[in-house]
Amino acid sequence: MQRLVLLGGGHAQLAVVQALAQHRRSPVETVLVTPAPRQVYSGMLPGWLAGHYTEAQCVIALAPLATAAGVTLRQATAVGLDASARMVQLDDGGVLGYDVLSVNTGPVQDPRSWGAAGVPTLRPVEDWLARTTRRLAVAPPRRVVVVGGGAAGFELALAWRYRLGAVAEVAIVTGVSGLLANYPGAVQRLGARALAERGVRCIAGAAREIVSDAVVTADGRIWAADEIVLATGTVAPRWLQGSGLALAPDGGLATLPTLQSVSHPEVFAAGDVASRLDQPLPKSGVYAVRAGAALAANVLGRLAGRAPVPWAAPVRTLNLLSLGERSAIAAWGPLAVQGGWVWRWKDRIDRGFMARHGTGSGPVAT
């Protein structure tokens, strides 16, 4: 009997679980290793913070999906991997051998680079969601500083503004690259205008130090806060170091167009943990979702002895950025538009994704 280990329950991995449910293979034992029994869908997180969605509408229960696919769900986190021995070491003390390994563990942040030992990171989202829920139940913050000018930081800053109203101060520290640096100029201009119109202070430059109640920027200014959102870039998980797997310059698991490891063809990976050498892709959930079908086809194909098929990542993707209230920006290549109809479009896409994975979220918002 072959053993397939699914490491992480990320967006792409869900497609593998669904494919297994449709094509169950009796001689294959499959184990899904995930630190939480559910996946928080990050695309709806700003909408939850703004109050448009309940928590239940934003999470996917993994146990029913695993049961339908004949997959064993093991709640644990990888802490080590020996690619030559085909063994994964888990934080519960266990060790799992595998014949085929699929990795989609999601993004990792390291707050220590900021001197921010006591500041919670946005990732893992499950921890941030739980902490923020407790915080809102006790006392809403009055001074929020979001560190990170990417899509996540931008959306969360505006969600906090909408949630708290004009009585609170909300600021975003964009970093040296600036606001929405990975987007074209049209999106950056709409984003800057959206922040200004809603009273969110945009602080250009980098954060030099982050402590529990303040952010110190590179110019020495101190921005007091009773809530800090660390929405900075991600890093590769530490357990990849010493694993024997070929790594990309950014530390991620180096993959081929087939989503296979460059060094170990029985290992597949997608999402933030992976780095395609032929076509570096943004660390974005959009690409993880798009890679899901190819990951599923090649993982199941490997078990059946079929040759893998390259995945042609899209040159352009549709990106939708929520603006706190029920309005959003849509970006397609160099084009950008904004409006309430964009938010309703995003809402329909997000609810559709959740419905495909067994999460009922009620009627589409109007």
C-alpha positions in Angstrom: 0.0 0.0 0.0 1.3 3.5 -0.9 1.0 6.3 1.5 0.2 9.8 0.4 0.9 12.6 3.0 -0.9 15.9 2.5 1.1 18.4 4.5 -1.1 21.5 5.1 -4.7 22.1 4.2 -4.2 25.2 2.1 -6.2 26.4 -0.9 -4.4 24.2 -3.4 -4.5 21.1 -1.1 -8.3 21.3 -1.0 -8.4 20.4 -4.7 -6.3 17.3 -3.9 -8.8 16.2 -1.2 -11.7 16.8 -3.6 -10.0 14.8 -6.3 -9.4 11.9 -3.9 -13.1 12.0 -3.0 -14.0 11.6 -6.7 -11.4 9.0 -7.4 -10.9 7.0 -4.2 -8.0 4.6 -4.4 -8.2 1.6 -2.1 -4.5 0.7 -2.1 -3.5 4.2 -1.1 -3.5 5.4 2.5 -3.8 9.2 2.7 -3.1 11.4 5.7 -3.8 15.1 5.9 -1.6 16.9 8.4 -2.8 20.3 9.5 -2.4 22.3 12.7 -6.1 23.2 12.8 -9.3 21.2 12.0 -10.4 24.0 9.7 -9.1 26.4 7.2 -9.8 30.1 7.4 -10.3 31.6 4.0 -8.1 34.6 3.9 -10.1 36.2 1.0 -13.0 36.8 3.3 -11.0 37.9 6.4 -11.2 41.7 5.8 -15.0 41.2 5.2 -15.3 39.4 8.5 -13.4 42.2 10.3 -15.6 44.8 8.7 -18.7 43.0 9.9 -20.0 41.7 6.5 -19.5 38.0 7.4 -19.7 35.8 10.4 -16.8 33.7 11.4 -18.7 30.5 10.4 -19.0 31.9 6.8 -15.2 32.3 6.5 -14.0 28.9 7.6 -13.9 25.5 5.9 -14.2 22.4 8.1 -11.6 19.9 7.0 -12.9 16.8 8.8 -16.0 16.3 6.6 -13.9 16.8 3.4 -11.3 14.3 4.7 -14.0 11.8 5.6 -15.6 12.0 2.2 -12.3 11.4 0.6 -11.3 8.5 2.8 -8.5 10.6 4.3 -7.2 10.4 7.8 -7.0 13.9 9.4 -4.1 14.4 11.8 -3.9 17.6 13.7 -0.2 18.4 13.9 2.5 20.7 12.4 5.6 19.6 10.6 8.8 20.5 12.4 11.2 18.5 10.2 11.6 16.5 7.0 14.1 14.0 5.7 13.6 13.8 2.0 16.1 11.0 1.5 14.3 8.8 4.0 10.8 10.1 3.0 9.9 11.0 6.6 8.1 13.9 8.1 8.6 14.8 11.8 5.6 16.3 13.6 5.3 18.5 16.6 3.3 15.9 18.4 6.4 13.6 18.5 5.2 11.4 15.6 6.9 10.6 12.4 5.1 9.9 9.1 6.7 8.1 6.2 5.4 8.7 2.7 5.6 7.5 -0.9 4.2 10.7 -2.3 4.2 14.1 -0.4 2.1 17.1 -1.3 3.0 20.3 0.5 0.7 23.3 0.8 1.3 24.6 4.3 0.5 28.3 3.8 2.5 31.4 4.5 4.8 31.9 7.5 5.9 35.2 9.2 8.8 35.8 11.4 8.2 38.8 13.8 11.7 38.5 15.3 13.2 40.4 12.4 11.4 43.5 13.7 12.2 43.0 17.4 8.6 42.3 17.8 8.6 39.2 20.1 5.3 40.1 21.8 3.4 41.3 18.7 1.2 38.7 17.0 1.6 38.1 13.3 -1.3 37.9 10.8 -0.1 34.4 9.9 -1.2 31.8 10.9 -4.6 33.4 10.2 -6.3 31.0 12.6 -4.4 32.4 15.6 -4.9 36.0 14.4 -8.7 35.5 14.0 -9.0 34.0 17.5 -7.0 36.7 19.1 -8.9 39.5 17.3 -12.2 38.0 18.2 -11.3 38.1 21.9 -10.0 41.6 21.6 -13.2 42.9 20.0 -15.3 41.2 22.7 -13.4 43.0 25.5 -12.7 46.5 24.1 -12.3 47.6 20.5 -9.0 49.4 19.9 -8.8 53.1 19.4 -5.4 53.4 17.7 -4.6 50.8 15.0 -1.3 50.6 13.1 -1.0 48.2 10.2 2.5 47.3 9.2 2.8 46.2 5.6 1.6 48.0 2.4 0.6 44.9 0.4 -2.9 43.7 -0.3 -3.4 42.2 3.1 -2.3 45.3 5.0 -4.3 47.6 2.7 -7.5 45.6 3.1 -7.2 45.2 6.8 -6.4 48.8 7.5 -9.7 49.8 5.6 -11.6 47.0 7.4 -10.5 48.3 10.8 -11.5 51.9 9.7 -15.0 50.7 8.8 -15.4 48.5 11.9 -14.2 51.2 14.4 -15.6 54.3 12.7 -14.3 57.8 12.8 -13.6 57.8 16.5 -10.5 55.6 16.0 -7.2 56.4 14.5 -6.0 54.0 11.8 -2.6 54.1 10.0 -0.7 51.9 7.6 3.1 51.7 7.4 3.7 50.9 3.7 7.4 49.7 3.9 10.2 50.8 1.6 8.4 49.5 -1.5 5.4 51.7 -1.0 1.7 51.1 -1.0 0.5 48.1 -3.1 3.9 47.9 -4.7 3.1 44.7 -6.7 0.2 46.3 -8.4 0.1 48.7 -11.4 0.0 52.4 -11.0 -3.7 52.7 -11.6 -4.4 50.4 -8.6 -1.9 52.3 -6.4 -3.6 55.6 -7.2 -7.1 54.2 -6.4 -5.7 52.6 -3.2 -4.0 55.8 -2.0 -7.2 57.8 -2.7 -9.3 55.2 -0.9 -7.2 55.5 2.2 -7.2 59.3 2.2 -11.0 59.5 1.6 -11.6 57.2 4.6 -9.2 58.9 6.9 -6.5 56.2 7.1 -3.1 57.7 7.6 -0.6 56.4 5.0 3.0 56.4 6.4 5.6 56.0 3.7 8.7 54.1 4.6 9.8 51.2 6.7 9.2 50.1 10.2 12.4 50.0 12.2 11.1 48.4 15.4 7.8 47.1 16.6 6.9 46.8 20.3 3.6 45.9 22.0 2.2 49.4 22.0 4.1 51.3 19.3 5.7 51.2 15.8 9.0 53.0 15.3 9.6 54.0 11.7 13.0 54.4 10.0 12.9 58.1 10.4 12.7 57.7 14.2 9.0 58.7 14.6 7.0 56.7 17.1 3.4 55.7 16.3 1.5 54.7 19.4 -1.0 51.9 19.0 -3.2 49.7 21.1 -3.6 47.3 18.2 -0.8 46.4 15.7 -1.4 44.2 12.7 1.8 42.7 11.4 0.9 42.1 7.7 4.4 42.0 6.3 5.9 39.5 3.8 6.3 35.8 4.5 9.3 33.6 4.8 9.9 29.9 4.1 9.2 27.5 7.0 12.2 26.6 9.0 11.7 22.8 8.6 12.7 23.1 4.9 16.3 23.9 6.0 18.2 20.6 6.3 15.4 18.6 4.7 17.5 17.6 1.7 15.0 19.2 -0.7 16.3 21.7 -3.3 15.5 25.2 -2.2 15.0 28.4 -4.2 17.0 31.6 -3.5 14.1 32.8 -1.3 14.3 29.6 0.8 11.1 28.1 -0.6 10.7 24.6 -1.9 12.1 24.8 -5.5 9.6 23.4 -8.0 9.4 22.5 -11.7 6.4 23.5 -14.0 4.9 20.2 -12.9 4.8 21.5 -9.3 7.3 18.7 -8.4 10.4 19.3 -6.3 13.5 19.9 -8.4 15.4 17.3 -6.5 12.7 14.8 -5.4 10.0 13.9 -7.9 7.8 12.3 -5.3 7.4 15.6 -3.6 4.9 18.2 -4.9 4.2 21.7 -3.6 2.1 24.8 -4.3 1.2 28.0 -2.7 3.5 30.2 -0.5 5.7 27.4 0.5 6.8 26.7 -3.1 8.9 28.7 -5.5 8.8 27.9 -9.2 12.2 28.3 -10.7 11.0 28.7 -14.3 8.4 31.2 -13.5 8.6 33.0 -10.1 5.0 33.7 -9.0 3.7 36.2 -6.4 3.0 34.8 -3.0 -0.8 35.1 -3.4 -3.8 33.0 -2.7 -5.0 33.6 -6.2 -2.2 31.5 -7.6 -2.6 28.8 -4.9 -6.2 28.3 -5.9 -5.3 28.3 -9.6 -2.6 25.6 -9.0 -5.0 23.3 -7.2 -6.3 21.4 -10.2 -2.8 20.8 -11.5 -1.5 19.7 -8.1 -4.4 17.3 -7.7 -3.9 15.8 -11.2 -0.1 15.3 -10.8 -0.3 13.9 -7.2 -2.9 11.4 -8.2 -1.1 10.7 -11.4 2.1 9.9 -9.5 0.3 7.4 -7.4 -1.1 5.8 -10.6 2.3 5.8 -12.4 1.4 8.5 -14.9 3.8 11.2 -16.2 3.2 14.6 -14.7 1.8 17.5 -16.7 3.2 21.0 -16.6 1.0 23.7 -15.1 0.8 26.9 -17.2 0.3 29.6 -14.6 -1.8 32.5 -15.9 0.0 35.6 -17.1 -2.7 37.8 -15.6 -5.0 37.2 -12.7 -8.1 39.1 -11.5 -7.3 40.8 -8.2 -10.1 42.2 -6.0 -9.3 44.5 -3.1 -12.0 45.3 -0.6 -12.3 48.8 0.8 -13.9 48.3 4.2 -17.4 49.1 3.3 -19.1 47.2 0.4 -16.9 48.6 -2.3 -13.8 47.2 -3.9 -11.1 47.7 -6.5 -10.7 45.3 -9.4 -7.4 44.9 -11.1 -6.7 43.1 -14.4 -3.3 43.7 -15.9 -2.9 47.5 -16.1 -6.6 48.2 -15.8 -8.4 49.1 -12.5 -11.9 50.0 -11.6 -13.7 50.6 -8.4 -17.3 50.5 -7.1 -19.9 48.7 -5.1 -20.6 46.4 -8.0 -17.0 45.2 -7.7 -17.5 44.3 -4.1 -20.7 42.3 -5.0 -18.6 40.5 -7.7 -16.0 39.7 -5.2 -18.6 38.6 -2.7 -20.1 36.2 -5.2 -16.7 34.7 -6.1 -15.8 34.2 -2.4 -19.1 32.7 -1.5 -18.9 30.4 -4.5 -15.5 29.1 -3.4 -16.7 28.4 0.1 -19.8 26.7 -1.2 -17.7 24.3 -3.3 -16.0 23.2 0.0 -19.1 22.6 2.0 -19.5 26.0 3.7 -22.9 27.5 3.4 -22.7 31.3 3.6 -26.3 32.4 3.0 -27.6 34.4 0.1 -25.3 36.6 -2.0 -25.1 40.1 -0.5 -26.9 42.9 -2.3 
